[in-house]
Every structure is written in C-alpha cells, then in structure tokens.
Amino acid sequence: MASSRFPIPQGTQDMLILQILSLEPAHGYGISQRLEQISKSVIQLNQGSLYPALHRLEQKEWLQAEWKQSETGREAKFYSLTAAGRKQLAAEKESWARLTGAVQLIFDEGSWS
Amino acid sequence: MKQIRNWFRLRNLEQDFARELQYHLDSRVSDLILSGLSEAEARKQATLELGGITQIQEEVRDVWLTRWLRDLTYDLRFSARSFRRNPSFTATAVLSLALGIGATTAIYSLVDQILLHTLPVRSPERLVLIDWKGDQVGNAFGSYNLMSYPICRDLQQQERFFEGVLCRAAITVNLSTSGENKPTAAEIVSGTYFPVLGVRPALGRVLTVTDDQAPGASPVVVLSYDYWTTQLAGDPDAVGKKVMVNQHPMTIVGVATPGFHGIDVGEVPALWIPAAMSEQMLPSFHDLLDRRTSWMQVLGRLKPDMTLPQARAGLQPWFQAMLNDDLHRAGFPSITAERRQRFLGSTLALTPAPQGHSSLRRRLSQPLWVLLAATIVLLGLACLNVAGLFLARGSVRHREIHTRLALGASRGRIGRQLLADSLLLALAGGLLGVLLAPLAVRTLIAFLPRDIAANSLQAVIDTRLLLFAFAISVTTGFLAGFAPALQAGRSSLISSLRERVGTVSGGIRLRRILVTAQIAFTLILVIGAALFVRTLTGLMAKGPGFDTSSLISFGIDPLRNGYTPAEANRLMRRIQDELRTSRNVQTSAIARFQLLSGGSWNNPMTIQTNQRMITDREVHLNAISPGFFATLGTRLVAGRDFEERDSLPVNAGGRRTAIVNEAFVKRYFDGRSPLGAHICQGAGPDTKPDLEIIGVVANISYRGLREEREQAYFPIISGEGFAGNFYVRVQGSTETALQSIRTILRDADPALPLTYFRTLNEQVNRSLNTERMLATLSGSFGMLALLLSLVGLYGVMSFVVTQRTREIGIRLALGATRLTAVWLVLRDALLMIFAGIAIALPCVWALGRLIESQLYDVQPTDPVAIAGAIVVLCATAMCAAFIPAHRAAAVNPTDALRFE
C-alpha cells in the first residue's frame, strides 16, 4: 500500500546515510537497499537525491570513498565514515533525540487533560 | 579550495561518477529481474526510480564545483569556442599578453633569485646581519659589512639574544684535485657556520666548532655539492681524500647538501674552510686573532622569542662596554680625541638577512627594480591593447550581446562572460609567456656583471615563479576585461534595439581613453630607453681614459701557490723581463690592483704642503711598476714617471715617491703644482707623509668607467709580495701574442694558474654589463611598446573611419576635398597623441629620481632624449593613423551613401 511509505523527513537524509554507514562501509545502491530493509520499507529514499548527498558529504570530509570489489564481483564505490563524520553523526543523533523528546513532551502534555 | 582542485580533475570526477551510477542501475536491474520482472521492464523501472540522470549529474557537479565555478567553466568553454572562430584576433591578443607576461616573469625571476630568494637553510627569517655602524679604527679588507673574527667570537657569547653567530668571508684559493691548480671561489667560515645555518651534509660531515679551535690545527674542507658532482664526478669515496688548497694538503671531511651555495648570491663557493686555517688560505695574512682587522661578515640567528628591536637594544650595553675595554687593550692605535669619540659612538646594526649577504644584490637591486617596473608598464600596455581589441570585438558582437540581454541574461552574467573571455586569453598568454621566460632569463643572465653570478642563477621556472606568472596572468585578464565588461554592462537595452548597423558607438570614447593611456605608457618607456642608451653610448664614447686596443691583461697570484713574497717578486720581475723581450710585445707593466673590475684599494690620505691636510674622502690607490703609464698610453701631465730607483726599498737606496692624477690636483691643490709635496696613506695623527709627489698623470678609470675619482700611485717596492696584474701592449695579431704570453707563463711556472686573461676591450665591455643590460632591455621594451600602441591606435582609427564612412561620404559629396577628409581623421589621432604626451611628461619627471643613479652624464629630464622620444612616437603614431585616414579619403561618396 503506497500510503504506508513516507518520504525521508526534511533534513534527516544526511543523518540517515551517516547512520547506515556507521555500521559498515557501503556503496550507493547498498545504502538505498539497507535503508529500505531496516526501515521495513516504511521510509522511502529518493534515489535521485542520494548521490548528490553522498558527494556533498564526501566534499565535507565526513565520508571517504574508495573503489572496491562488491559482493557481485564488480568494482563499486564504497563509502565509509571518517572521524569527522562519526563526530557529526553523534551530534546529529543527539539533536535528533532532543527534538523527538521535545515532540513527545508536547504530545504527552496534549493528552493530559 | 577543494572546489578549485576539483576543477582541474573534472574529467576524472565525471568518469568516476558515471561508473558509480552505472553500478547502481545495473544492480537495481538485476535485483528487479530476480523479483520477476522482464529485463526491459526492470530497466525501465530502475531508470524511473532514479529520476532524471542528467539532473542528478548536474546536482553532483554543483557539489563539486559550487555554482559560480561551474558557470565559469561554461563561460570559459563558450569563450574558447568563440576564440577558435576568430583566430587572428586571438593570436594578436595572446601574443601581446605573452610578451608582457613573459618579460615580466623573466625579470621577476631574476628579482626573485637575486633580491628576494631566502637562503635554503633552516628558518632563514630569523637570520640577521650584524654590522658595525661607526668608526671601527683599524684595517679593513673585503667588500662591506665587515668585522673582525674576535668580535664575532665575542658575539657568540651573547646567548641571550642569539641561538648562534657565524662569520664568513669570500676568498679565492688555488685549488688542485688532480695536479692542475685552478683559482676557485671558497668561503672561510667560523666553526658555527653550518650548525647555525642548519645546513646538513650530503656526505660525510659538515664543519663544526671543533674545526675552528686552534689556528692552523684543522686542515679540513667541506665541498659544495655542485663541485663534488661536477669536478669529482660524485666520487662516493671523496671523504677522507686530500685536496691541495694553496699548496696545503687539506682533507675532505664532507659534502654539503645539494642546492646550498653559501650565503652570498653571486659568490658560489666550491668549498668551505674553517677560519682557523685562514693564515694558510690567505697569503701574508696573520690577523685572524686581531680585533682591529675587519674582514668577515657576521650573521646571527635570533632566538625564537627575541625580536629584532629587543636584540638591538639588549646588545647595546654590552657593545658599549666592549668599546671601552677595546680602548685600553694593548695594541689599540693612538687616535685623536675626535676619532675616539666617533669610535665610542659606534653602535651595532642588526638587519634582517633571510637572503644572506650579497654584493651582487647591492649592485643589481636598483637596475632590476627599474627593469621590473618597465616590464610592468609594458604589461599594462599589453592589457590596454587587449582591452582595446575586446572593445572592438565587443562592438562587433553587439547584436549577440543585446540579443542575450533581451532574452533575459543578466547584465552581470554578460559582464562575467566577457571577463571569462579575457581571463582565458590571459591564461593562454601566460602559458606562452612562461614557455618563453626561461629563454629570456638565460639571455638576461648573460648580461650580468660576473661569470660567477651566472653559476648561481638559474633559468628554471619553479613553483614560485609559476605562481607569480599565474597571478600576473589573472590580474592581466581582469584588467584587460574590465573596460569591455563595464561597457557591456552600461549600454542600454532600449537604445541598442533601436540602433541600426553601422551607427553603433560601442565604446569609442573608452577606446580613445585606452589609446591615450597607451601612448602615455609608451612615451615613458621610450624616454627611459633613450636615457639608458645615451648613458651607455656616453660611457662607451668616454672610454676608460686610455687606449684599450691591443692591450691585454692577466693576473697571477704566486703567494697562493706557496711562494714567499721575495720569490713572488722575483717571479714577476722575470715574467716582466721575458715579456719585454718578446717579439709580440711592445711594452708591459704590472699593477697591484686590477683596473675596471669594480674593486679598488682605497684609503684616506694625509697631504703635507706648508700645512697638513687630510683628504675629505677616500683616494683610489694602486701600486705599479715603472712604465705602467707608458703601457696604458696615459699622458704624463707634469713631473716624471717612476724609475727603477723608486722601486727599491729605502734601506737599499730607494726613494719614497708617489704620482697623483689630475683629479687629485684639482681637488686638493686648487690646480697649483703638487710636485714636491708629500703625502701618505692614512689619516691618523701618527701617519708620516713621507712620499714625495713626483708626477701628475691624466685621469683614467679605476673601478669602472663612470668615475672621475682622485687617484694616487705608488711604486711596487722590490721584495714585497702580492698578486700581480700584468698589462701588456702587444703588436701584431692579438692571437699570436696571446700564444707567446701563455708560453712565457708556462715556462715560468707551469703550476701557477692565471686568475684571468683577457683583452682590455673585453674588460671594458664587462664593466658596462649593467648599463648594456639596461639599455638593451629598455630599448627592446620601448620598441615593443611602440609596436603595441601602434596596433592600438591603428585599431581605433580604422574603427573610427568605418564609423564615419557615411559622414565622410556626405562631406565629400558636398564638396570637401580628400585632404580635409584625411585631416578629419588625423586630427582625431593627434588629439590622442598630444593627450598621451601631456600625461606622460609629468610621470617622466616624477620617475626620473628612480633612475637617476643609473644614468651617466644625462639628466632624467634630458631635453634631447625627451624630444627624440616624442618625435619617434609621433612619427610612428602618425603612420598608424595615416593608413585609415587615407582609406577615409578614398571613400567613394556614392558608395558611402548607398551603404545606408
């Protein structure tokens, strides 16, 4: 059912990519697959915006990339987190937690009366 | 910065990204096939999921380059295409820029190497030159900035201020590695030299403080890397081997790191010798430990936390105390109270010396800056020219630009397109210029005063120079593109749509301004060239004051080959006798110091007539053999020449005599006869004027052609030893004479090397190298400038004619004569020329001071030079304007009118 899938919330795509890559290095297609799997197909990645994002993160030196053999035996460009990327992810996770916590608080407050 | 780097590897990035996307697509397709889709459907869906591939590529490119850089690449591509379509325009523009950029880069290369290049040592920015400011009281020999070795030792104790202090002196030694002696440049250095500079060995070790402890105790040398590779073929077993330096066996202990050429640009030492060995290395020198003999340059390395003013202030009390101590030390000469005052008033001067210490720099800095300024003016001219060309093209492209404006392109966007045009051109010009530059540098080096200088200067384009050329190119591009871009931005849309072909006024006023500026720049360069050419021709016409044809000079230094002074004297006498009896020799004489080599022996003198008088400045001195003036052909104005008897020591019945020149008589005797007066070297109260003036000679040049200084000559006294410079007037062919002179010398001592051997004409030429460089280069710059402004003026005038064809046609139809038509155009050109002259003249007047010291016998405002330059400029400019004017007059009135 199409309505059960959400586009990635505004501004969280980078964080999600970093999170996926914090588990292990992956190539672009792998990242989109994994997002799909882990979110149980709830979150839908716009594949068109994935590559500009990856290159932007690489440019910022949060990611590094190298060409390696993939599971299919072909060379693919694998991205992995740099130390700076790890730090960035931690920071984003923290602010995400604060944001969702705050949203939750507002919900709880609302259901009180 | 990353974006800029990306810009250069755009192709790689694109390929990489294409691969990456392909991988994504292929993986997706095969996954979809696995899930049951047909291949065609899978491919369709995968592409659909990805969205527009082109759009993704664009977005990723934006990431790589950022927006403006990307636009710039598009602009540049567009420019490149339009240049390819217009090769003659492109060639003219690129060539004029290449000339300007190439010349500037070449001169800058020398400026960089001679004036700006820091030494290849550890943190050179903390090196300071330590110099004595005031009256040192004592002897000095060497070039300048001199102090004694013991004072350097004292300074080494000042650990509060310096990490270390070194001293050095450039010397020439007779060096033999294979039995043949060759005069070779060397550096005598304190043991601290290498450690303080932080220069490491490439092989073996460098000199250390232990090599500089007891005089005569450490016969060791360190070779320069260049000497080791060129003369010893990079022998890996060189360390431990012996070389003969001034006939003393010295052990090679190491080879210095490659690229280190000592601390003086222009002196390229082949080896370094510890100061402790100076007595063996400098014949008849015994003053290493004498505080009053200054002959070394002292440099220190400031401590990291020490600033120059702090060190300067901090050292002063210590220095003052040292001066006081010195006064009471044994051996301090007795001096007048006034001199004592001056001695005690001395201070230590500290100056930053990241470039080391250089006499070449001192000599060439002004000429080089003048030349750099001239090339920059030339470059400005090239910019103006290209700007003019652009304006011309701009008016041709008028329609295109306005169509783009009408279609909604922003004005800034169009302006940027034009800037991209000029940047691309400038970069192309820069590239060509950089390719030409090494050739130009090689030519420039050939002009420089000394052969030695040529060894340390290189015609290579290094990173610094590339950066400079790049910066210059970009600046040039901006400057050349500025005016056209401004023009494009200004013209209004409505008017342009209203305008019709043939009446476009595209920047004609701006182009007139450009040409006026060009003419002004050109005139400045041409006047400069005229001044330098007049200086050179003036000096050549003046000559050294004696006939240089068929005059040969050579030098020997027997003391460096282990001769005692008496032996050396006997050898010289023997050679002299042999020469005189040779068939090919007319006359021959010996002088202690070489003429026209830039150096001199000078001292103040005391003159005793009925009162005692001290010369108010140093007098140039030389010791000569009898017959010297006759050999040179110098006129004896009064009295007599030296005779054999004058050369005998006093105790052997000799007389103490001297000869002075006319300049000396003029300055100190008011033109009265000086014969019979007594003089002596030195100005102290203890000096005894015991030399009788027996003759007056005409003035001849000593250091160089420029000077008319007071000179005094002493006879060479038998038994005194020193380097001898022979002056030989030959008869018949110079070639055969050279041969027989060489034979005489070989017979006298085959192991004795010649320090130099050349004709006096050659010597004169050499001494004029700087002047010749200035004249030749500024002359070529002037010609180039004329050519460039010619092109500019021609361009504008043809444009004006095209613009006014209709008007001229009407005038002609209405009865105007052809002459009036020509005049109509020429008047325009004349206006620009006169405006240019009016701008240039005050600039010439203001710039005159800068070049004054490089001129000889010519004022910077010399009317002949200025008038000549104006005539040349006007003539060429009128030629450039006449062709279009002629075309204007040839216009057929009916054609011109039908054109509408």
Boltz contact constraints between the chains, C-beta under 6 A:
constraints:
  - contact:
      token1: [A, 28]
      token2: [B, 24]
      max_distance: 6.0
  - contact:
      token1: [A, 29]
      token2: [B, 24]
      max_distance: 6.0
  - contact:
      token1: [A, 29]
      token2: [B, 27]
      max_distance: 6.0
  - contact:
      token1: [A, 47]
      token2: [B, 49]
      max_distance: 6.0
  - contact:
      token1: [A, 47]
      token2: [B, 50]
      max_distance: 6.0
  - contact:
      token1: [A, 48]
      token2: [B, 50]
      max_distance: 6.0
  - contact:
      token1: [A, 48]
      token2: [B, 51]
      max_distance: 6.0
  - contact:
      token1: [A, 48]
      token2: [B, 56]
      max_distance: 6.0
  - contact:
      token1: [A, 51]
      token2: [B, 56]
      max_distance: 6.0
  - contact:
      token1: [A, 51]
      token2: [B, 60]
      max_distance: 6.0
  - contact:
      token1: [A, 52]
      token2: [B, 59]
      max_distance: 6.0
  - contact:
      token1: [A, 52]
      token2: [B, 60]
      max_distance: 6.0
  - contact:
      token1: [A, 52]
      token2: [B, 63]
      max_distance: 6.0
  - contact:
      token1: [A, 55]
      token2: [B, 60]
      max_distance: 6.0
  - contact:
      token1: [A, 55]
      token2: [B, 63]
      max_distance: 6.0
  - contact:
      token1: [A, 56]
      token2: [B, 63]
      max_distance: 6.0
  - contact:
      token1: [A, 59]
      token2: [B, 63]
      max_distance: 6.0
  - contact:
      token1: [A, 76]
      token2: [B, 23]
      max_distance: 6.0
  - contact:
      token1: [A, 77]
      token2: [B, 20]
      max_distance: 6.0
